[in-house]
Each structure stands twice: as C-alpha cells, then as structure tokens.
Amino acid sequence: MPSTTSVDTDAVRRSPRERLLEAAGELFYAEGVQSVGIDRVIERAGVAKASLYSAFGSKEELVRAYLDERHSRVLGRLRAAVDAVDPADPLARIVAVFDEQAEIFRAPDYHGCAFAAAAAGAPRGGRVDEAARAYRRDIRELFNELATAAGAADPPLLASQLQLLYDGGASAANLDRDPSIAGPVRAAAVSLIAASLHD
C-alpha cells in the first residue's frame, strides 16, 4: 500500500496544468460545466489561481481542454474495441461500438454525454461548441468508415442513423439511470445495418 508521502510526491510531480485538467474533468463531468466555478477546480487541483490563467487563460479554454482530452479518450476506447474485432467481420466491427458504449453506461459515475452537457449551456460558435462539434464529427466519421467497409448501400446515411442511436442511447441511459437500454440500442443498430445491406 503506497504511503501518503508517495501519493503526495506523485501529485507534486504532475504539472499544475495536469492537476487542473484532472480536477476539471472530475468536477465538470459529475456536476456540469455551468455549475462548477473555477475556484472549485483550483481548490480540487491544489494550485494557485494564477496557474489556471497561466495554463489555460480562461475557464472556456479549460473546458475546451477537458473536452479535447475526453474526446481523445472516448474515441480511442471505441476504436480499440473495433480493432479488437476481426476485420473479416465488418458487421461485428460496427456492433463493437455499441458494445463498448454499453460498458461505458455501466460505469457507476456515468452522467451521460459530456459533450451534449457542456454544449447545452455554451454559446454557439464558441470554443466549447467547437469541441462538441469536433467530437460528433469524429463519431460520425467512425461510423461512416465502418459502414463503408461493411458494404452499406449508403454509408453516410447509415452513419447518420447509427449516430442518432448512439446519441439517443447515451441520453436514455443517463436520464433513465438505466444502463440496460444498451440492449435495445444494440438491437436497433443490428436491424439498421441489416436493412442497409439489403437495399
């Protein structure tokens, strides 16, 4: 079991930027971007207020950095799930995205889509809105790549439909506090894929 001293040393070794980003990620996702002020992030990170402005310049930039980090992590997780499936089974590779999403739903601290939550209170065209749109573009592009590889009649259409299921599942799992919604979402995805391949 690590001693308190070693834990404190690890915290000190991380840069103020890393500590701020970690604290922001925890607080923003759990409580909402609009609900959490910078003073709480600074207190959780254990850094001086000047560190926040030095590293990010503003709360908006901190939120953008939090979303960019989450974007990278979620897309990496989804792509890893797809890559774990045999390329000779392109249908299973699409479904792997929904299977991985089901795992995300089961996390005890699941609070829905971080991008939808952050964008809901952000001005259109701002840095937070841009981050949410970039994430959505990458999710759609992932589905488009997979739909193309599967031989869908209209890959962009199927990608758009699958993204709607992905978004709706995330919203329902959060609002209903019901991770089992992943089952119907997966079944709907399988039906959509099958219909697309028989057009």
PyMOL commands that set and color helices and strands:
alter all, ss='L'
color gray80, all
select helices_A, chain A and resi 4-13+16-31+38-45+49-55+59-83+90-105+114-120+127-150+155-175+179-197
alter helices_A, ss='H'
color red, helices_A
deselect
rebuild
show_as cartoon
